[in-house]
Structures are given as structure tokens and as C-alpha cells.
Amino acid sequence: MPRYLRPLVVVMIASLTALAATSTPLVFEVSFSRELSATPVDGHILLILSKDDKQEPRFGIGEGIESQQAFGIDVEAWQPNAAVRVDASTLGYPSETLNDLTPGDYFVQAVLNRYETYHLGNGKVVKLPPDQGEGQHWQTKPGNFLTKVQKLHLDAKTSGVIRIAFDHKVPPLEQELADVETVLDWRAITQPDNAEDNKWVKHVRMRSELLTQFWGRPTEISAVVLLPDGWEEHPDARYPVLISEDHYHRHLFPSFRTTPPDARLKDLEKQPQGPVQDSTVGMNRERELQESGWRLFQDWTSGRLPRVMIVMPQHANPYFDDSYAVNSANLGPYGDAIMRELLPMIEQKFRGIGQGWARAVFGGSTGGWEALGQQVFYPDDINGAWVGCPDPIDFRAYGTVNIYEDKNAFFREGFFMKVPLPEKRKTNGILDSTMEQESRYELVLGTHSRSGEQWDIWQAVFGPMGEDGYPKPIWDKRTGQIDKAVADYWREHSDLSYIMKRDWATLGPKLAGKLHFAVGDMDTWYLNNAVHLTQSVLTDPKLSPPSDATFDYGPLQPHCYQGVRLDAPRVERMNAVPTLIWKMVKHIEDTAPSGADLKSWEY
């Protein structure tokens, strides 16, 4: 090095050393005041950094490439005014650490998802987020702590300590849902005309003694009931019951609307050209749902549909907005609570026939799994299941993982390379997320299966309870290593395809002719693979009696295909629910026992 450059190098090294000494890595210190709570709190902090100026950061976190950034950390007995640090060691999603943050401007917001202590009936003590009537959404759970949105310039290497404080709580749902634009950004249907009981829609609640014993505190279960037109005028009529399984809906039957669509919503957009990629492309989903509901109301009250009762059970719980309508180790006896407590009460109150031959069940996605699960576990109590785009019904295809043969849920491994397993795709095969990313997403939202998301609730429903009282993991969320003992438990208790094959000698006579499946053959979450495996089980020529199950695969259709293409003409989509009602009723009539009541409800 030339001598004349040496002093310059010395100066540069000294300057860099001084800069390093004065630069402080980015750290957030989060606190809350005594005005929010004078006593310690338990829960899970989510610190959210967003580049989206169209909505609050709390609504921008989700699986897939469009998600904003979140960091999550548990707090227990957190004292007022005490600071909790979110730093480079705090796990994040999509980026794993604050160190990965690109310097720039961000919208910053924090949420505290509050937990309560449950003393379970089996003696275990766990801390969980109780549902507050919002359907287990941490973004809008009343009483959760919130901070105001701040726009900050952040640099992971130099921003130093940033202090933020929770200064208000999520308001009651009526206030939160008052802004239709907020609702349409992230929630499904807004139907204020159905918020209260009317001539057709009734809301029922009851204390479940079975669930109260399990949870160690008073626990209710509820339903939205759609009564047939003329119910009041025909007191001697008794009605078949169609059980509609779906996610939680607070105040409504989602495909029934007594007023025209909300004028604030835009008209339907033009149909897309080419294959539909997901369930909302090319249409205003909210407008379409409201138009469908208005159409169903007109059919329902004009005599164009059979006089039946539709029951939508509501069973949000501390792990999810839905229990999957079966008994499970971690959620308790929801199956029995629905079939032995709730449904008999509804049938007695509203004059249902109250016999297995006069009931059918239908649903899609979560509701699809539940439809099959209820039919399999309560074969004498239900006469037909219409199973749409079901969550995994054969764990040899648990998404893209075979939990029995694969060692790792994140990668396919060869001698010299490993390939990430996909989790979510578009119908052209382009990936939105991988299994590792999805596992980390849910882990950031909540440890111990408390994220309120999909893979966590499957783990809670399908698997055993761990020694700590929380669901025992099927795999390690950081490494993907599968626990084979847990997988064995899943097979014997929750693998619906395996259970039907195992028990067909007794189940077969009760299920034959009752099972009807529909799924898109490019399902967004690869759920079609499990349906194909189930078809191979149910069409085995050795089965006696034959299952006579039907299978409908929608070519190039994504998740939510249930027999009508998602890009079909609007008139076909509008007729989907009425057509399904007629199919179920015809099956009930065709298979009714001798002397059954097929007349009192036909007026």
C-alpha cells in the first residue's frame, strides 16, 4: 500500500469503529398502562410492520406471499408499565428476524391477544384465548389490547430502541363492524338485517353439560336455524333437518338474506378470461354472497323449495372458530354436544322429525370434513353427507405430507439435495407458500397450537393432549421432524379414510349410498389428493357392501369447488344451494323407512 494512503485508511477504520460504537440495533419495547389493566395479564404480543397503506397492519397478516411482517412473543403475568422486548431473537414471519428488515418506512402496530386460565376437567391447567363472539379472530377480539398505527422509518442496524405502548382495546363487535370497508377487507358477509331473529331465522343457545365438564367452566353451544316458510301456520307439520356445517357465523345463515344486496357494494365485475386461480377472482365476493342470499330468500318463501329446516351449529372455542363437530382430546366432546344435546333441543323446539333417516349434512372445506366426520362417527343419526372440498380426510395426503411415511414435513430429501414441500398454490401450479413458511406463520401467531389458524386446529382436533395440557405436536414447527407416535394416534382416531376401511364391516351397511364428494382437482391446499385416496378405498371391489359413493372432480378448479365451477355463469352459482337442497331432500324421501312422515311437511 502506498504510504500516502495509510493515514486515510487509519482515519476510515477509526471512523467506522466510532460509528459501530454509536449505532444501536433496532429493538422494540412494548408496554401497557394501568388504565388498560391494573392487574397482570397473560397473552401473546404480535408486533406488525406493514408496507400497506390501505388497511391497518393487524389486517395484513396471512399465509402466502402478500403477508405483511409480524413478530410474536408470549407474555405471562405481564405487569403494567413493564417493558417487553422484541429484538433480533424474536421469531418473525415472513422474515424470521428483525435483522432481515430492509431499511425504510413502515406502518407499525401491536396487538395483545389476551389469554385466560382454564382448569380443565382432567386436572390440566392451560392458558387460552376465549372466543368473545367474534369467531376466534385475534384482530377483532373485543378486549384485546391495541396500539395506534404509527409510520416509522426503521433500520435494523441503527434505529435503536423504539418504545410503543398499548393505549386502547379492541371495541365491541358492533362498533368494530360498523365500517363496511373494514369488514370487506378481511371478513366475510355483512348482513345486518339478519342480526336478530325474524320469521325464518332463529338463534338458539344452550349450556352444554358435556362441554362444561370438559372445560371446567360453563360452556355454551349455539346454532342458527332457518325455519321453513309457513312454519307458524302449520303447527302439525314436522320437518326433516339439513345440517349445514361451516365456520362460525355470528348472526346469520350465510346464504339467506331478507333484503336486497347492500347498495354500498359494487356491481358484479366481469368474468375472468382463462382458468380461475382462486375463489374470489373475477367477482365481488361480498356482492355475490348477498345476491345469492337474496335469491335463496325468494325461493324459500315462494314454494320453489321443499319445506325443510336448516340448522347451522355454532361451536367456536378457545382454539378455533369451529370444533370440527367431533369428539377430540383437546377440544372435548363437541360431537356428542351437537348430536346429543343441541340437535335434539332444536328438533323438539321447532318440530323436527328427530330421526336419523330425516337428517342430512353438507358443507365445504372445514364443513366438508365435518360432514364426512359426522356421517362416519354418527352413522345411525344422519342419512347422507355432501362433502365439499374437505380438509384432509386421508392423512397419507395431509396437504403434501404423508404423516406415516415421511420423516419431515418441510422437505423431500434425496442423497444430495432436498426440495421444500409446497403448502399453497394457484391453479397454474405457482406456489404461494411452503410447509415450513406456514408452520412458522402459525408459530408466530401463537405457541402451543394457539394461533387460531388451520394447521393448529387440525393438530388440536386430530391428535392427543400432551402432558402440558396442550395439543401434542404432529411435527416440530422449526425443524419439521414428524412424531410417529402422534401420527399413529391420528390414524386410529381421526383419519376418516382409514377408519372407514378399518370398520367397513360395521360401517358399510350404514354408509352405503350416503357419501357424495366434490373437490377441485387443483385445490389450493392440495386437498384433492386425499379425496382421490379416499376414492380408492371406497371403490375397492372387495368392499361389501359397495359404498356407492360419488366423486366429482372439477378440472383446474381451486379450493371451494363443490360441484359448480367457481367461474361458471352467475345463474349456475346462484342455483348451487337450491340445487343441493333438492338433492338432499330427494335422497331423504327415497330412503325413508316404511310409514315415515313424508306428508306433513309437504304443503
Secondary structure, 3 states (H helix, E strand, C coil): CCHHHHHHHHHHHHHHHHHHHHCCCCEEEEEECCCCCCCCEEEEEEEEEECCCCCCHHHCCCCCCCCCEEEEEEEEEECCCCCEEECCCCCEECCCCHHHCCCEEEEEEEEEEEEEEEECCCCCEEEECCCCCCCCCCCCCCCCEECCCEEEEECCCCCCEEEEEECEECCCHHHHCCCHHHHHHHCCCCCHHHCCCCCCEEEEEEECHHHHHHHCCCCEEEEEEECCCCCCCCCCCCECEEEEECCCCCCCCCCCCCCCCCCCCCCCCCCCCCCCCCCCCCCCHHHHHHHHHHHHHHHHCCCCCCCCEEEEEECCCCCCCCCCCCEECCCEEHHHHHHHHHHHHHHHHHCECCCHHHEEEEEECHHHHHHHHHHHHCCCCCCCEEEECCCCCCHHHECCECCCCCCECCEEECCCCEEECEEEECCCCCEEEEHHHHHHHHHHHCCCCCCCCHHHHHHHHHCCECCCCCECCCECCCCCEECHHHHHHHHHHHCHHHHHHHCHHHHHHHHCCCEEEEEECCCCCCCHHHHHHHHHHHCCCCCCCCCCCEEEEECCCCCCCCCCCCCCCHHHHHCHHHHHHHHHHHHHHHHCCCCCCCCCCCC
